[in-house]
């Protein structure tokens, strides 16, 4: 027993056996204090509880005394210090890991949001109309195919009244019109001046910049009024027109009479001039050829060559004079008087395309009314020689349509488009140097035609933005997609690019082109004078025409027994051909270099390839 229950600590002795409560508190309190101050682990606390459970037993008081002495000794201090250090390190590392995890959660990049970009509801009406015009041009081929199938489906009445007469006209009379130069009689001014084309041009918009004015192909001369002598009544005046002639002209059947010779110059013409033809007095203007005809070379091809359609297929940019058939219909047509004539003194400029497009019923007539025609050499010669006409050829063709996609900087999708907010875009790898490739190095056919015709100027024309209105997917060489494109090109002379852009109401995908501006720049003409070639006559072929070729149309029946001879051809020295081809490429390169910074092509390299 203790000598004094409440003595000082120095006076306490353990000679006598302590009471159980005092033994409990003497062992438990120091350990509990150490555990709370050092933060021992769960396993350490369990050990202490186990030891305390044994220490409270009366039968094991001696063992508890020894444990108490050990814990209060040096070993106790060392053990608790080590536990404290290990526990503190674990707590500190746990807190550090927790802070780092929190920071990582805060710094973690946001997920990519799959958000659709939709056209705003407050889009102005004029922009809706522009979209409508582009929709029509984009789906014109399938639309005419559906129209033809619908007429076929209507039954016997449509077959008798539409299908059979149309195919008699198509196959018997008009089959070769796209390839023999007769398109000059099929083009219609009212079709080229529809208000639809004004909307089409404003959609991108398409703009034209001339580095120089082109010399007029013709001018108008006033023929002084002459009284018809009384003694010449037996002769028919070449300027007289009857009501029947006017009807034929309206139907487009008066082909060989050029009525523009008897009208005033288009820039200053009056409304009632065509009606002022009397029996005794005629006031006439005649066209006088004063300059060259032109072959416009258009680059690049792009997917659909929208710039060619806007500039040469319509009158929305050229602003050639036009009067609507009826004044009440004026709102349906483009008003050329609001703008300045782009190429004064130059006649029709016919865009050239593939002959295969003229095999689609109804669609071929639509193309001919806009002035589109075949890119064959014979057809081009006939067009240029048949009046003061010019042509536009997309030199790169189908091969070039597969090469270029989205190379410029000034790319516009639509009103209100903001793109996807994706933080990963900031870490995209640096793109390779941008290039725009033109298939031109071995394309010399248009230069040969200029040399053979003579008095022709070659006009390099580059359209900045033509290659940026569609996204183009280029399959790897050897893949199925690449094989398919080459097979179509080989067998049908055209190809099918894998392209996409925007939709009507959704900007993220669709078949409509982007609203990227198309800026067309015409360069200085490369003039090819007449008389540069020597005629080389070849022996005419005595082989008669094959029967399949004879019967290609009803008009061929007139020459069943004749033998077709090859016409005399002109020799073209290679040095002369290469000289003018080089001049053309140099002028095209100059057009590109002088204007690339203005239209977002500053760091885009122009590559002339095969």
Helices and strands as residue ranges (DSSP letters): G 9-11, H 20-38, H 42-55, G 58-60, H 61-72, H 74-107, H 125-138, H 140-153, H 156-158, I 159-163, H 164-172, G 177-179, G 182-185, H 189-192, H 195-204, E 206-210, E 218-227, G 230-232, H 243-251, G 259-262, G 266-268, E 281-289, E 293-299, H 306-312, G 327-332, G 336-338, E 349-353, G 355-359, H 363-369, E 373-374, H 377-385, E 390-394, H 397-400, G 423-427, E 435-439, H 445-453, E 456-464, G 466-468, E 471-473, H 480-492, E 498-500, E 518-522, E 526-528, E 534-536, H 547-550, G 554-559, E 569-571, H 574-595, E 605-609
